[in-house]
Amino acid sequence: MFGTLGMPELVLIFVVALLLFGPRQLPQIGRTIGRALGEFRRASNDFKRTIEDEVAAEDLREIKKDLQVVGRDVRQAQTDGDSQKPAEQEDA
């Protein structure tokens, strides 16, 4: 949870905070930091979700473009096949 911070480092941070702010302000400071971290986490999750949505939308646009190309090719093949059928029937 705290990355590379171990127990001795956390104790040192707590002692320094206790000396700087006193025992009465520590709970308030803790709540403030907790709210800030929660807000940061929500903002980063929203940003991540936005990026993922944009990537998915771009993938869908590429698939749509590929399908349009395939549809054009199929229509062209049908048109070419229709124009060749009468000529083949005349030879028979």
C-alpha angles and dihedrals in degrees: 000000000000097000112222095352111116131196095272092053092049092050090050091050091049093050092049091048090048091052094045101043106020129230095285097058098042096083091049092047090048092053091047092050091046092052091047092050091047091051091048090050091051092048093049091048090051090049091048091049091050092052092048091049091051092049090050091048091051090050089052091050090052091049091049090051091049091050091050090052091049090047091052091049091050092049090047091050091050091049091049091047092050092051092051097048098073091049091051092048091052091055092053 
